[in-house]
Amino acid sequence: MKICGIVAEYNPFHNGHMYQLERARELTGADYVAVVMSGSFVQRGAPAFADKYTRARAALACGADLVLELPTAYATESAEYFASGAVSLLENLGSVTHLCFGSECGELDVLRRIAEVLLEEPDIYKESLQKLLRAGHSYPIARSQALMEACPELSSYLPVLSTPNNILGIEYLKAILRSGSRIEPVTLMRFGSEYHDQRYGAFHSSSTALRQALASGRSLEDLKALIPEGAYRVYREYLENWKPLFTDDFSALLHYKLLTEQDGGFTEYTDISPALSDRICRSLYDFTGISSFCELLKTKDLTYTRISRCLFHILLGVKKKNRRDLQRSLNSPYPVPYARVLGFRRESEALFHEIDRQSRIPLLTKLADAEQVLEKHLSRKDMCRDALDLLSREVAAADIYSSVQAAKSGQRMRNEYSTPLVILP
């Protein structure tokens, strides 16, 4: 049985995602496609526009066979941890044969060579990197130039490290190499609108463009040509009762937390330096919303996305201790100690049973039984404790998301413990 893994956010699912699913099957000869998807919050430091169950349903309606949740601890991290968590999860399912990812480069050999250098860090690379950083260059620029010094043959590929999907693809490859995984990577060249492109006219418009269109008041009907029919039906039904969520919907919650914790500063939270903490504290009375606050706080070295991720780390309580736990876990056999199932296709039940049989980590299908399942499958007490802590933080993040979702839509808040799996015929 060939199983192709895809790591995604589907925020929202669009024609480009459908193309990837179809081409992944063709290129790998996969019998099934298993998706590892971000949950309530996404890697760029923002809430997902719709809840994870709706997004999982849209993916299944468009051909995915199984959707698993990437824990928020990894989903809201930098590209390195995001990719490492996702690859670890796929690897420890025990039966995934391929990983398909999009890239602007589209050349696997080039991305793999860069991944090898960044993972091995030869002396010439390390020396050049430190020299450039001391000279005042930002880390991305210093890394690119140091890479070119270490591998002059890649000089024509200097722009590779300046685009987000290439960067993420390189991190997938690093994770595969680091873990010694036998998963075979496959990359597809992205086409159509770019990741950051906010236009919505292209047939393969980006998720960013679609979110911007919805945020500006355009109806789902206006975007119908950009979304596959299966996903369109799911989103149409969802939007009849729920409103889409955007970054600034969480402004009041974040501002309250910033105000109540300002006396102690924010350096205990992941990625927040003393300088950034001081800037946050000095600017609290200028806070009018998360988006404008990110614009106010960003600098030459700290991008809008980086600031947004930091602010959501504060909101979600993601601390440097948690980052140290992630770093430690990457050296363990099971960095992600469980696979939480969001949904699957009933006609793909053979895949579900194959993974259940082969997986080295427990599958969680019912949150109420999670503690019992983890204690049964994780023999070491420390691993079980870490898994339960990771899961409890996942539930807390989902509750924060659900509270804002319910308030904005005038609906009852979703309970993670009573929400059923998404099962499609």
C-alpha positions in Angstrom: 0.0 0.0 0.0 1.4 3.4 -1.0 0.4 6.3 1.2 1.3 9.9 0.3 1.4 12.5 3.1 0.6 16.2 2.6 1.1 18.9 5.2 -1.4 21.7 4.9 -3.4 24.4 6.5 -6.3 24.6 4.0 -7.1 28.1 5.1 -9.2 27.9 3.0 -9.0 24.9 0.6 -8.8 26.2 -3.0 -8.2 25.0 -6.6 -4.4 24.8 -6.0 -4.9 22.4 -3.2 -7.1 20.2 -5.3 -4.4 20.2 -8.0 -1.8 19.1 -5.4 -4.0 16.3 -4.2 -4.6 15.0 -7.7 -0.9 15.4 -8.8 0.4 13.8 -5.6 -1.6 10.6 -6.4 -0.4 10.6 -10.0 3.3 11.2 -9.2 3.5 8.7 -6.3 1.0 6.1 -7.4 -0.5 6.5 -4.0 -3.5 4.4 -3.0 -4.4 7.0 -0.3 -3.5 10.5 0.8 -3.2 11.4 4.5 -3.1 15.1 5.4 -1.5 16.6 8.5 -3.4 19.8 9.0 -3.0 22.8 11.4 -5.8 23.1 13.9 -7.3 26.3 15.2 -4.3 28.5 14.6 -1.8 28.6 11.8 1.9 29.0 11.2 1.9 32.7 10.2 0.5 33.7 13.6 -3.2 33.9 13.1 -6.5 32.1 13.6 -7.8 29.8 10.9 -10.7 31.4 9.0 -12.9 28.4 9.8 -12.7 25.7 12.5 -10.5 22.6 12.0 -13.5 20.3 11.6 -15.0 22.3 8.8 -11.6 22.6 7.0 -11.1 18.8 7.4 -14.5 18.2 5.9 -13.6 20.4 2.9 -10.4 18.4 2.4 -12.2 15.1 2.6 -14.9 16.3 0.2 -12.2 17.0 -2.3 -10.3 13.7 -2.2 -8.2 13.5 0.9 -8.6 10.1 2.7 -7.6 11.0 6.2 -7.0 14.3 8.1 -4.9 14.4 11.2 -4.3 17.4 13.4 -0.8 19.0 13.8 -0.7 20.1 17.4 -0.8 23.9 17.9 2.6 23.7 19.7 4.1 22.9 16.3 1.5 24.6 14.0 2.2 28.1 15.4 6.0 27.7 15.4 8.7 28.7 13.0 9.2 26.7 9.8 11.7 24.4 11.4 9.5 23.2 14.2 6.4 23.2 12.0 8.0 20.9 9.5 9.7 18.7 12.1 6.5 18.1 13.9 4.6 17.3 10.7 7.3 14.9 9.4 7.6 13.2 12.7 3.9 12.6 12.8 3.9 11.1 9.3 7.0 9.0 9.9 5.6 7.5 13.1 2.4 6.5 11.4 4.6 3.7 10.2 3.1 3.3 6.7 3.5 6.7 4.9 5.7 6.2 1.8 5.8 9.7 0.3 5.6 13.3 1.3 4.4 15.8 -1.4 4.9 19.5 -0.9 4.7 22.6 -3.0 7.7 24.9 -3.7 8.4 27.9 -5.9 11.6 26.3 -7.0 10.1 22.9 -8.1 13.6 21.3 -8.2 13.9 18.6 -5.5 17.7 18.1 -6.0 18.4 21.8 -5.4 16.2 21.9 -2.3 17.7 18.7 -1.0 21.3 20.0 -1.5 20.5 23.2 0.5 18.8 21.1 3.2 22.0 19.0 3.5 24.2 22.0 3.9 21.9 23.7 6.5 21.7 20.5 8.4 25.4 19.6 8.4 26.6 23.2 8.8 30.1 22.8 7.4 32.8 25.1 8.9 32.9 27.4 5.9 29.1 28.0 6.3 29.3 28.5 10.0 32.2 30.9 9.8 30.6 32.9 7.0 27.2 33.1 8.8 28.8 34.4 12.0 30.8 37.0 10.1 27.8 38.3 8.3 25.7 38.4 11.4 28.4 40.4 13.2 28.4 42.8 10.3 24.8 43.6 11.0 23.0 41.5 8.3 19.6 40.0 9.1 19.6 36.2 9.7 17.8 35.4 6.4 20.2 37.4 4.3 23.3 36.1 6.2 22.1 32.5 5.8 21.6 32.9 2.1 25.0 34.5 1.5 26.8 32.0 3.8 25.1 29.1 1.9 26.4 30.5 -1.4 29.9 30.7 0.0 29.7 27.1 1.1 28.1 25.9 -2.2 29.1 28.3 -5.0 27.5 25.9 -7.5 24.1 27.0 -6.0 24.8 30.7 -6.7 22.1 30.9 -9.4 19.6 29.7 -6.8 20.1 32.5 -4.3 16.4 33.5 -4.4 15.4 30.1 -3.3 15.7 31.0 0.4 13.6 34.1 0.0 10.2 32.4 -0.7 8.1 30.8 2.0 7.2 27.5 0.3 10.9 26.8 -0.6 11.9 27.5 3.0 9.2 25.2 4.3 10.2 22.5 1.7 13.8 22.7 2.8 12.7 22.2 6.4 10.7 19.1 5.4 13.8 17.7 3.8 16.0 18.6 6.8 13.5 16.8 9.0 13.5 13.7 6.8 17.3 13.7 6.7 17.7 14.3 10.5 15.4 11.5 11.4 16.7 9.0 8.8 13.1 8.6 7.5 12.5 6.5 4.5 9.6 8.7 3.4 10.3 9.7 -0.2 9.8 13.5 -0.9 8.2 14.9 -4.0 7.8 18.5 -4.8 5.4 20.4 -7.1 6.1 23.8 -8.5 3.6 26.3 -7.3 1.9 28.3 -10.0 -0.8 31.0 -10.2 -0.9 33.6 -7.4 2.0 33.8 -5.0 1.7 33.0 -1.3 1.5 36.6 -0.3 -0.5 37.7 -3.3 -3.7 39.4 -2.1 -5.4 39.4 -5.5 -8.3 37.0 -6.0 -8.7 37.0 -9.7 -6.3 34.2 -10.6 -7.8 30.7 -11.1 -5.3 29.3 -8.6 -5.6 32.2 -6.2 -3.7 31.9 -2.9 -5.4 31.3 0.5 -4.2 34.7 1.5 -6.1 36.3 -1.4 -9.2 34.4 -0.6 -9.1 35.4 3.1 -8.6 39.0 2.1 -11.5 38.8 -0.2 -13.8 37.4 2.6 -12.5 39.9 5.1 -13.3 42.8 2.7 -16.9 41.7 2.5 -17.0 39.6 -0.7 -19.4 36.7 -0.6 -18.4 33.1 -1.0 -20.4 33.1 -4.2 -18.0 35.7 -5.6 -15.1 33.2 -5.0 -16.9 30.1 -6.3 -14.6 29.8 -9.4 -11.5 29.6 -7.1 -12.8 26.8 -4.8 -13.5 23.2 -5.8 -17.2 22.2 -5.7 -16.8 19.9 -2.7 -15.1 22.5 -0.6 -17.5 25.2 -1.8 -20.5 23.2 -0.5 -18.9 22.7 2.9 -18.0 26.4 3.3 -21.4 27.5 2.1 -23.1 25.4 4.7 -20.7 26.6 7.4 -21.1 30.3 6.6 -24.9 30.0 6.9 -24.4 29.7 10.6 -20.9 30.9 11.4 -18.9 33.9 10.5 -15.2 33.6 9.4 -12.6 34.5 11.9 -9.7 36.9 11.3 -6.7 38.1 13.3 -8.4 41.2 14.8 -11.3 39.2 16.2 -8.9 38.2 18.9 -7.8 41.8 19.7 -9.8 42.3 22.9 -8.6 39.0 24.4 -5.0 39.8 23.6 -5.2 43.4 24.8 -6.6 42.2 28.1 -3.8 39.7 28.6 -1.1 42.3 27.6 -2.6 44.8 30.1 -2.8 42.3 33.0 0.7 40.9 32.5 2.6 44.1 31.5 4.3 44.5 34.9 6.2 41.3 34.5 7.1 41.8 30.9 6.7 39.1 28.2 10.2 37.6 27.9 8.9 34.2 29.2 7.0 33.8 25.9 8.5 32.1 22.9 10.6 34.3 20.6 10.1 37.5 22.6 13.3 39.3 23.4 13.7 41.9 26.1 13.7 44.6 23.4 10.4 43.4 21.9 8.9 43.0 25.4 9.8 46.6 26.2 8.3 47.8 23.0 5.1 46.0 23.6 4.8 47.5 27.1 5.6 51.0 25.9 3.0 50.8 23.1 0.0 49.3 25.0 -1.9 52.5 25.0 -1.6 52.7 21.2 -3.2 49.3 20.8 -6.3 49.5 18.6 -6.1 45.9 17.2 -3.7 43.1 16.6 -3.1 43.9 12.9 -2.2 47.6 13.5 -0.2 46.6 16.6 1.9 44.3 14.4 2.5 47.1 12.0 3.5 49.4 14.9 5.9 46.9 16.4 7.6 45.5 13.3 11.2 46.5 12.5 13.7 45.8 9.8 14.7 42.6 11.5 11.2 41.6 12.8 8.6 41.0 10.2 4.8 41.5 10.6 4.4 37.7 10.6 7.1 37.2 13.2 5.4 39.8 15.5 2.0 38.3 14.9 3.3 34.9 15.9 4.8 36.3 19.0 1.6 38.0 20.0 -0.4 34.8 19.5 2.2 33.0 21.6 1.3 35.4 24.4 -2.4 34.9 23.9 -2.1 31.1 23.8 0.4 30.9 26.7 3.2 29.4 24.6 6.4 30.0 26.6 10.1 29.5 26.1 9.8 26.4 28.3 7.5 24.9 25.7 10.1 25.7 23.0 12.7 23.9 25.1 10.4 20.9 25.4 10.0 20.9 21.6 13.8 21.0 21.1 14.2 18.1 23.5 11.4 16.2 21.8 13.0 16.4 18.4 15.8 14.2 19.8 13.3 11.7 21.1 11.7 8.8 19.1 8.3 10.4 19.1 8.4 14.3 18.9 4.6 14.2 18.3 3.5 11.5 20.7 0.0 10.9 19.3 -1.9 11.2 16.0 -5.3 12.9 16.6 -7.8 12.1 13.9 -10.0 14.9 12.7 -11.8 12.9 10.0 -11.6 10.2 7.3 -13.5 8.9 4.3 -15.5 5.7 5.1 -14.5 4.3 1.7 -10.8 4.7 2.8 -11.3 2.7 6.0 -8.6 0.3 4.9 -6.1 3.2 5.2 -7.3 3.9 8.7 -6.9 0.3 9.8 -3.5 0.0 8.2 -2.2 3.1 10.1 -3.8 1.8 13.3 -1.9 -1.5 12.8 1.4 0.0 11.8 1.6 3.2 13.8 4.2 3.6 16.5 2.2 6.3 18.2 -1.4 6.0 19.4 -4.3 7.2 17.3 -6.8 9.4 19.1 -10.3 9.3 17.8 -12.2 10.3 20.9 -10.9 12.9 23.2 -12.7 11.6 26.2 -10.7 8.4 25.9 -7.4 10.1 25.3 -5.8 9.6 28.7 -6.6 5.9 28.8 -5.3 5.4 25.3 -2.1 7.3 25.9 -1.4 5.4 29.2 -2.0 2.1 27.4 0.4 2.8 24.5 3.1 5.0 26.0 4.8 2.8 28.5 7.2 5.5 29.9 5.5 7.8 32.4 7.4 10.9 31.3 6.3 10.4 27.7 2.7 9.9 28.8 2.9 13.0 30.9 4.3 15.1 28.0 1.6 13.8 25.7 -1.1 14.7 28.1 0.4 18.2 28.6 0.6 18.7 24.8 -3.0 17.6 24.4 -4.3 19.8 27.3 -2.7 22.8 25.6 -4.3 21.8 22.4 -7.7 21.8 24.1 -7.0 25.2 25.7 -6.1 26.7 22.3 -9.3 25.2 20.7 -11.4 26.6 23.5 -9.9 30.1 23.0 -10.7 29.8 19.3 -14.2 28.5 19.9 -15.1 31.2 22.4 -14.3 33.9 19.9 -16.0 32.0 17.1 -19.2 31.5 19.2 -19.3 35.1 20.3 -18.9 36.5 16.8 -21.6 34.2 15.4 -24.0 34.2 18.3 -23.8 30.5 18.6 -23.0 28.1 21.4 -19.4 27.4 22.0 -18.0 24.1 20.6 -16.9 21.5 23.2 -13.7 19.6 22.1 -14.7 16.6 24.1 -18.1 16.1 22.5 -17.3 17.1 18.9 -17.4 13.9 16.7 -15.0 12.9 14.0 -15.8 14.0 10.5 -16.7 10.9 8.6 -17.6 11.1 4.9 -19.1 8.3 2.8 
